[in-house]
Amino acid sequence: MDSNLLVRALKTEEKSREVDDTNVEPGSVQQIDPSLNQRITWRFDTHIIPWLFGIWLLAFIDRSNIGNARIDGLATDLKLDGNKFNIALTVFYIPYVLVDVPSNWVVKYFGANRYLPGLLIAWGIVGTCTGFVKGYKGLLVCRFFLGLCEGGLLGGMILYLSMFYRRHELLFRIGMFYCAAPLSGAFGGLLATGLAEIRHAGYNRWPWIFIVEGLITIGYGLVVVFFMPATPSDARFLSELEREAAVHRMGLDAHGATPTSKVESETFSWHWVLFILSPFSFPQSFRVWDTTASRPSYSQYPRTWQASSRSFYALSHQIRLKLEDQL
């Protein structure tokens, strides 16, 4: 017997023993035709990634526009003396970190195709309201709720992609939408420069940065909700054959990552949470993220490098990665 055929037969026998709760007939694992698999992946790339790219772009624009607003009079009008501006930056990351892991549980029940646009619309409303604040306390409230709305975004997007792409395809797709982060600095700065010239109805310069950008985010969220499919089987841009193949290839990809191929049968385990918090894992994965919130104002305020412009985000980030393996 040819060696390649023997290896293939052994792999088929092994998979048939371990993956016994899928739709695949025991004793054989039907492989996806390479051309069909490539066509499915291309359709996902053109119908899902652009929407996620836009969501991530708006997320970074809306969280960093406070730096542009500071240059255009925010600190002066709201009397943000001392460390008040830095505190306003830090308040954003308190709910951002705390809601990250619970949000992944919520997205599993409500569906990422509805939950992610819902978050988009919610922080768009908060961003718009930021343009109407009249004092320091109002700014703190808006920043808190902005972090609350954006906290579950990254984990939800990665979890959403894992429903459509196989494991070896995920990293490149995450990198594709993550490219929106550095681009937000260019688009956000140019947009803020134009919006800061608006003086209308008693609101001059910086309020219009929040108001207009918030309205853009709301409008984008209302559009996205109609185009993001819940699962591969609900993707209207696929043919019937492509939908069946897309569902089947995800079943094959689940082999080895979970003891069951059915989502409703998966269970949560505290083992990975305790593992992340252990002294052997947490110090190695701990890192400090530099926020983009105050970066636009560095040119005008070169000494604003404060401790509050760092967020200790690694804990929830690492726990989320482990929990996504369970979900």
Order of alpha helices (4+ residues) and beta strands (2+ residues): alpha-alpha-alpha-alpha-alpha-alpha-alpha-alpha-alpha-alpha-alpha-beta-beta-alpha-alpha-alpha-alpha-beta-beta-alpha
